[in-house]
Amino acid sequence: MRNLKSLPKNAVIKLHRETEEIIKRKCYDCMCGQKKLDCQLTACPLYSLRPWANKKDKKNKHISQG
């Protein structure tokens, strides 16, 4: 993995945006293009990062982990 501290700020931001896009594409593919359905695959390593999760659900997960 890259050492993020050695990269300029704009490169880190670009890497973050690319990572978000990759996660969105994978979830979109896995859910067969259904953005409105909530993913039920809790064993998926991307489950906590799912882009179309209910905002209330994300907030509750953040609080319970915190």
Secondary structure, 3 states (H helix, E strand, C coil): CCCHHHCCHHHHHHHHHHHHHHHHHHHHHHCCCCCCCCCCCCCCCCHHHCCCCCHHHHHHHHHHHC
